[in-house]
Amino acid sequence: MEKVIELEILGLSSNHSQSGSFTLVLGEVGGVRRLPIVIGMFEAQAIALEIEKIIPNRPMTHDLFKSFATGFNYDIDRVVITDMKEGVYYAKIQCRSDQVDAEIDSRPSDAIAIAIRFGCPIFCSEKVMSEGGVEHFDVEEPQTKSTKSTSSQKFTAKKEPSLKDFSLDKLNQLLDKAIADEDYEKAARIRDEINKRN
């Protein structure tokens, strides 16, 4: 079985480079690596409400999932961010009942919103952390420095000077723009340049 890394939620901040999205920053438990994931507004709200223990007037979708699972005696063992392809993350929710164990495909944002409702641990594969992880990600930055995106947003290709001429901060900004415009080719080149410097 592939090695997995336990994660904790470090913060959630508005993503100014992609309107209506947020950056969820997950940290390696006992380590220095961070996994920033761009998520939608609804999922960010679902995560924030549960972290702050705010009870909405009516159950949200993730609360409904918990009620449904509990009603049928299912428990969630853990969620695992299993893969990343072209900047899109994939996750599995591992659940069980007296009769059956099951794995459910999920977006990481939904899986994490469910994990915090069940109080279960969050993990990612070593492959995901190697490809998407960064060190010293500042959650307080007003502008995200996320190097990856959970959704298939489009990147726009523009001719620019050599990537070697840019600072690391500027490269991260360019990467965010590439992700927003779904220019995967450009994003890959920028990511490679960032990885060379880490």
Solvent accessible surface area in square Angstrom, and as a share of the most:
residue,aa,sasa,rsa
1,M,204,0.91
2,E,98,0.44
3,K,136,0.58
4,V,41,0.24
5,I,12,0.06
6,E,73,0.33
7,L,7,0.03
8,E,83,0.37
9,I,43,0.22
10,L,69,0.34
11,G,15,0.14
12,L,50,0.25
13,S,22,0.14
14,S,51,0.33
15,N,3,0.02
16,H,118,0.53
17,S,36,0.23
18,Q,13,0.06
19,S,117,0.76
20,G,37,0.36
21,S,8,0.05
22,F,54,0.23
23,T,0,0.00
24,L,0,0.00
25,V,0,0.00
26,L,0,0.00
27,G,0,0.00
28,E,27,0.12
29,V,74,0.43
30,G,89,0.86
31,G,29,0.28
32,V,82,0.47
33,R,60,0.22
34,R,56,0.21
35,L,0,0.00
36,P,0,0.00
37,I,0,0.00
38,V,2,0.01
39,I,6,0.03
40,G,31,0.29
41,M,116,0.52
42,F,89,0.37
43,E,14,0.06
44,A,4,0.03
45,Q,95,0.42
46,A,0,0.00
47,I,0,0.00
48,A,37,0.28
49,L,29,0.14
50,E,34,0.15
51,I,83,0.42
52,E,114,0.51
53,K,148,0.63
54,I,94,0.48
55,I,160,0.81
56,P,42,0.26
57,N,153,0.78
58,R,188,0.68
59,P,81,0.51
60,M,27,0.12
61,T,85,0.49
62,H,7,0.03
63,D,31,0.16
64,L,112,0.56
65,F,59,0.25
66,K,78,0.33
67,S,71,0.46
68,F,135,0.56
69,A,8,0.06
70,T,80,0.46
71,G,61,0.58
72,F,132,0.55
73,N,114,0.58
74,Y,68,0.26
75,D,60,0.31
76,I,7,0.04
77,D,57,0.30
78,R,47,0.17
79,V,1,0.00
80,V,8,0.05
81,I,1,0.00
82,T,43,0.25
83,D,30,0.15
84,M,11,0.05
85,K,118,0.50
86,E,129,0.58
87,G,15,0.14
88,V,30,0.17
89,Y,5,0.02
90,Y,98,0.37
91,A,3,0.02
92,K,57,0.24
93,I,4,0.02
94,Q,36,0.16
95,C,8,0.05
96,R,105,0.38
97,S,18,0.12
98,D,133,0.69
99,Q,161,0.72
100,V,70,0.40
101,D,110,0.57
102,A,38,0.30
103,E,101,0.45
104,I,68,0.35
105,D,106,0.55
106,S,25,0.16
107,R,135,0.49
108,P,1,0.01
109,S,7,0.04
110,D,30,0.16
111,A,1,0.01
112,I,1,0.00
113,A,0,0.00
114,I,9,0.05
115,A,0,0.00
116,I,35,0.18
117,R,17,0.06
118,F,38,0.16
119,G,69,0.66
120,C,17,0.10
121,P,52,0.33
122,I,10,0.05
123,F,30,0.12
124,C,0,0.00
125,S,4,0.02
126,E,50,0.22
127,K,89,0.38
128,V,0,0.00
129,M,2,0.01
130,S,70,0.45
131,E,66,0.29
132,G,1,0.01
133,G,19,0.18
134,V,21,0.12
135,E,96,0.43
136,H,151,0.67
137,F,18,0.08
138,D,66,0.34
139,V,32,0.18
140,E,146,0.66
141,E,56,0.25
142,P,97,0.61
143,Q,71,0.32
144,T,5,0.03
145,K,54,0.23
146,S,0,0.00
147,T,9,0.05
148,K,7,0.03
149,S,2,0.01
150,T,19,0.11
151,S,47,0.30
152,S,67,0.43
153,Q,51,0.23
154,K,127,0.54
155,F,15,0.06
156,T,61,0.36
157,A,75,0.58
158,K,119,0.51
159,K,207,0.88
160,E,67,0.30
161,P,88,0.55
162,S,62,0.40
163,L,34,0.17
164,K,145,0.62
165,D,106,0.55
166,F,40,0.17
167,S,67,0.43
168,L,67,0.33
169,D,74,0.38
170,K,82,0.35
171,L,0,0.00
172,N,13,0.07
173,Q,74,0.33
174,L,16,0.08
175,L,3,0.01
176,D,0,0.00
177,K,87,0.37
178,A,0,0.00
179,I,5,0.02
180,A,33,0.26
181,D,39,0.20
182,E,37,0.17
183,D,15,0.08
184,Y,71,0.27
185,E,128,0.58
186,K,10,0.04
187,A,10,0.08
188,A,34,0.26
189,R,122,0.44
190,I,0,0.00
191,R,71,0.26
192,D,67,0.35
193,E,15,0.07
194,I,6,0.03
195,N,71,0.36
196,K,146,0.62
197,R,91,0.33
198,N,117,0.60
